[in-house]
């Protein structure tokens, strides 16, 4: 498996290494650590230049300061990337790990590096170092979760009480092929014995019983458009539970009525889940994306735990 890890030296980025120890990743993984120096948003001299009128001859001095700052940013980026790569080598001695740096807009540079690397998964922290950068450019993790060509893991610190214990994983399931991809992404990993998986179907057309984890969706089918949706969900849930059980996991099926963006986040919080896996859908145009929003992006942004946004590039169960 090929991982691109975006590292910026923040506390959020430092949580990535600890999170990856609980992500079930294969021993033969290959990791590329990339640190992006954002020369614009991290540059106090440039912001000062934009906020004042220079006296005569002052522009040349300010330009020199900016160039010096740029050199510092690149040097700092190289140090960050090397530090993260060394931590990964210590924690995952069987991995092949290397690092590189870039200069530019972090989200764009990380996605371009992932494409060059042919990454299966981009891993980023939930927040970056620069509050000003987030104000102007939005969350780097949110943009990558929305726009990357491959799967994306937004890493958050693991619950200390779960260290050394089997993981708790939630998979968001709907009637689309992306739900199958999310289940397959979980199934291809290597988990501790006893790892629990909740396959949660959330759809407003489905009457759900929160107290009956394996409630039959087929029993609710009628001669309405909801029948096909219910049938697809039932088949996906039953298939997913059987596949995950075969590889030693402890799956359960839950059906809940409500808004998936809210339900998946709230259920993960109540169950103290370690990670949510969710497929992502594509939108025909920007207006549809703006109006409807993306469940996967909302979950990745608001969950208390790590979230993997799964795209079809993920490999299947062997």
Secondary structure, DSSP 8 states (H G I E B T S, - for coil): -EEEEE--SSHHHHHHHHHHTTTT--TT-EEEEEEEE-TTTT-HHHHHHHHS---TTHHHHHHHHHHHHHHHHHHHHHHHHHHHHHHHHHH-TTSEEEEEEEES-HHHHHHHHHHHHT-SEEEEESS-S-HHHHHHH--HHHHHHHH-SSEEEEE----GGGTTS--EEEEEE-SSHHHHHHHHHHHTS---TT-EEEEEEE-TTS---TT-TT--SGGG--SSTHHHHHHHHHHHHHHHHHHHHHTT-EEEEEEE-S-HHHHHHHHHHHHT-SEEEEE----SSHHHHHHH--HHHHHHHH-SSEEEEE-TTS----
